Amino acid sequence: MTQVYLKAPPANPQQVIRQRQVSVGWVRFKALLPTIMITVGASLLISVGYPILAYELKTGRQVKRERVLSPVSESVLAEAKGLLSPTTGDRPIEPQVLAQSPAGNNQVVDYSEINNWFQFSRPQVMTSSTITHYTLSIPKLRIKDALVTIGGDDLDKSLIHYGGTANPGEAGSPVIFGHSILPQFYSPNSYRAIFSLLPSLKSGDEIIVNFDGITYKYVVYDYYEVLPDELDILEQRYNRKDLTLVTCVPPGTYWRRGIVKARLVEI
């Protein structure tokens, strides 16, 4: 048997160098891949965790409302505030709770529905008014003519004015709910993020409400936080004309409720 050997053509030096560079680069990349993944993961955790931690340290500690110990039972206080239904007849009935703590930890709660914020067991009180929507603007937060639905439920589509609370300009306080997310994703045009910067409002900041063709100006005078089972935020005090804005805090969580109080100063 005869074997024939052919001499290989001379290799292109530039091609050989290029292949070696690619090979060395790939080896170095694989060596650095764990470090890159750790760095990216840590960056994501910091971007999510830092705003929440910073809020807790800077704002959360200062505005948490302390619970006041009272010699009067909680059920009596709740009944006086209208949160529990009174007993009737000779035989007391089980009090009906207007709101209670959110669902258990094993259940997924859809917070785009306002009824899940406090799990209201009674429906919102609807009035016979023909006005079902109005607008709200907060210049400092770049919110302009945000839609407010009276007695609505879907917070993804608008802000919600809790049915049964006062209308703008009336004695009492309209209570308006809105979503919040992490501040870095804030958008004044998205109802899923519209109240993310609500805790940054300070005394003297303006809130403009246009209701039934009339413009009302409110000025912020207080900000505080409550737990999800503290329903006195719905209370109506008819000796003044206020406005109450409610969102979840720290922004991006559902731990507590941030409350902005404003007072009518000009019509």
C-alpha positions, 0 to 999 in steps of 0.5 A: 500500500502506498501512502501519500503525505501532503504538506499543509499550506503555511498558516496565516500568522494573523489568523493564528494570533487572532484564534489564540486571543479569542481562546485566551479571552474566553478562558479569562471570561469564564474565570470572571463570570462568577464575579460578574454574576455576584456583582450584578446580583449585589447591584440588583439587591442594593437597588431594591433594598437601599431605597427601602432601608433609607426610607426606614432610617430617614423617614419611617422612624420619625412618622410612625404613629404610636398606639395610645393605651386606653382604659376603654376596650378596642371594641367600644372605641371601634363602635364609637368610630363607626368601625363596628356595628352596634349590638341590637336587641336583647341578644348581642350579635357578632360585631361586623368589622368594617376592616380587618388585617390583610389575608394570611401570609400564604395567600397572594393579595391583589393590591390593585383592588382597594378592598384588599388594602384593609379587607373592607367587609362593608361596601363603600357608601355611594351617594346619589351625586352625579359626579363620579370622577374628578382630577387631582394635581400635585405640582411638586410631584409633577402629577397633573390632572390625575383621574380620581374615581369616587367609589372605584376599586381598580387602582391600576386605572385611577386614584380612588376616592373612598365612597362615603367620605366627603367630597372636595370642598365639603366639611370633612375629608375626602380620602384618596388612595393611590399606588406606590412602587420603588422610587426609582421607577416613579412615573407621574403618569402611571397609576401603578406608581403615581403616589411613590413620592407622596412621603416627600411632601412637606408642609406648605406643598400644594394639592389642586383638586378640580371637582365639578368645574370648581378648583380647590387648593389644599396645603399639606400640613402633616404626614404620618404612618399607620398600620393596615388595621388602623381605620380611623383614617376614614374618620370625618371631622366636620369642623374643618375641610381637609384632604387625606391621601393614602398610599403604601409605605415604604414605597415598593412594599405593603407594610404600612400606610402613609397618610398625607393630610392637607387643608383647604385654603382657597376656592 
